[in-house]
Amino acid sequence: MKLRSRSFGAVMVVLGSAGCMRVDTTNIRVRDVHAIGVVGDKDNRWLLPPSGPPQTVPVYRNIAMTASLTRADSGAIDYTSEHWALGTRLDTTSLVSGQGHVGSIRTPAASRRLEDSVRRGGEVRLRSIDHVVATGPFGLCNGTQFGSCTEPPAVSLSLATDSRNIEEIDVVRTTIPTLGVFEAVFGAVLSTAAVGVGAVLLPSHDEETRNVGVGVCAGVLVLGSLILGNGLWRALTPPQRFVYRATN
């Protein structure tokens, strides 16, 4: 029973951590999209400097592929990977549109760090580029990250600009309602099953079997109720919106 208690406690810790989770959908509007650049995270060096002319700059090359960044006349920035996959493949990922909006999904803590960096002034990392479009070795998504047709870029990089170029940061914070619906259904099924099995075991003449079974069912019932409650909290909690407008 000690092992079961430890496992149940670990589940409770994970559940408690997940229950506090919120997600921020952030939209950053800049004054001049041409003033956005791409910086390498490893050496903090501009790979595509801000306010530069329309150009294509290679950022990584090996025998199998070439990765490059392209700034268009509109200021839009694309990441392109040219590689061999049963023929020459060209995968293009839009990093910044010509409208001057940079969107991302981040944690509330990351949103606070972003706002703090804007207040301090100087260079601001708008968002890191974690995934880019990728064609697998056979022209499909096989070989890419979880079969998602994406993978990390060839070099670690981020979008950046001067804090004075940021006009507005719009953040919508949610508790992930779709996950809440799943949790509520799963918690309800778990709780119902625990009550049903416990009711069957109660009349048992074997005292040890009855005690162990009812104890396990009670633990499952508590866990199911917590998951159900957490799911309802997620599904019913309205989103919050925060708008930060630069004063400079």
C-alpha positions, 0 to 999 in steps of 0.5 A: 500500500505504500507504493500506491500511496506514493503513486497517488501522491505523485498524481495529486502533485501533477494534477495540482500543477496542471490545475494552475496552468493558464495560457497567454495568446499574445499579439504584439503590434509594432510601429515599423515592421522593417525594424524587426530583426532576427537574432541568433540565441546562441551568440546573441548576434544579428542574423538578419539585422533590423531596418535592413534592405530586402535580402536573403541571408543564409544562416546554416548550411551542410551537405544536405540542406541550406537554411536562410532568412528572407526579408521582403519589400513589405518587411515580412520575414520568412525562414526557408529550408532547402533540402533533399527529400526524394527531390529538392524540397523548399519549406517556407515558414512565415516569421513576420507578416507585412502587417507588423503583428507578431503572435505567440503562445506563452505562459503568464510568467513569459508575458510578464518578462516581456512587459518588463523588458519593454519597460526597461528599454533597449532590445526586446525579444518578441518571441523565440522561433521554436518550430518551422515547417519541415518535410520529412525524408520521404516527402511526408511528415515522417521523420519530423517532430511527432509527425507534425510537419514541423521541427526546430530550426537549424539554428536557435533564433528569435525575433527582436526589435527595439522597445521603442518600436513596440506600439501595443501588447495584447494578451488574452489569458485562458484556462484552456477550456477545451482541455477542461471539457475533456477533464470534466468528462474523464473525471465524471467517468472515473468517479462514477466507476469508483462508486459503482465498483465500491458498491459491488465490493461492499457486500463482500464477505472477504473482509480484506478484499472489501477493505482494500477494494473500498480504499482504492475506490475511495482514492479513485473517487477523490481523484476523479472528483478533483479532475472533474472540479478542475475541468469545470473550473477550466471550462467555466472560467472566462478569459482575461484580457490585458493590453499594454500600450507603450508610452514612448 
